[in-house]
């Protein structure tokens, strides 16, 4: 089991809380690019339908109807997902992709029946499109690839459709995409870890480890802007009496140790002073 989890960066690179934070960060960063990618997929599916119609297929054929349904599902989810939080938004996209892959598998079956055989291009395009989805990690994309592969295996084994070398080329494509996606997942998490470390350095005091003045002012300004009419904000300041005299008498090293110990005590004490 450990060997299995080590292959997936989402299970092994960060701790659980950091991974959850990374997922929220990734959803926030790729929210708009995911929508643009969905629009590109819609355009491609409609373009394939127009091409089939120009080549003699009916616009009401099963192949085109499956594509139309996939387009409607994508558009409907983009509209309905505007108010979802990050976790539900991500889960919704995963479910939507599974539905779209199932519908495209139906179009592959219909296309194979219409043309006498199923070409390798369509399934490979879908496999590479899954790899290009910006919000999914390796194991999520692996589930979608397995769904696509199992659908084509069903077409091959349970129907009279001639699939030719489709399964072979699809497996090769999936293996290549998995190798790339694993490296990409690792690089994304490595970048996130480095950015978070630099952010912590910028927001904390090097000596005590507490938030510095810059971070304090940013958080105070954020609280002030969030106040509504009638709300009040209390601000408490802690002053250490005679600390300068202590620092001068015992030396700066002992004074620094006092500050460090005090910061630890304050960080460990979660008691509310007022309210």
C-alpha angles and dihedrals in degrees: 000000000000091000089052095051093045090062091061114066091203089066101038115024101064134025118258098264092045090049091053090049090049091052091053090047092050094048090051093048096045100037096106096035090055090055091049090050090051090053090052090052091050091051092049094050092049090046091053090050092051090048091051091050091050089051092055105272119131117254086226095053120127090251094057095039090056090052092047090052091050090051092050091050092052094047092046093051093048089055097042096045097062094103100038121115121241097268096047091042091056094045090049092054090050091052091045092052090051090053093047092049090051091051092047089051087057089052090050090054092048092046091050091052092047097047098036093244139035116249124222096234101075099053092042091052089052091048092052091044089057089051090053096055103114101206102054127085127215099276093047092051090045089059090053092047091050090050090052092046094047091049091054091045088054090051091049098045103032102038136047092245115133104231097174111185095342096113093048096050091043091054091050091049092049093050091051092047092048091054092050094044093052091054091045092051090051093049093048092052092044090053091047091051092050093047092049091049092051090047091053090050091051094048102042135067111250093222105044102021091230125127111283129228094269092054091044092054092048093051092044091051090048091052091048093052091049093055115110126209110293096019122119133205124211121206122195124198124199117212122187109217117230093356092141090056090048090049092049094046101044099027136252094280093060089043091055090049090054091052092049093049092046092050090052092051092049092047092050094047109079095175115131111237095204140011 
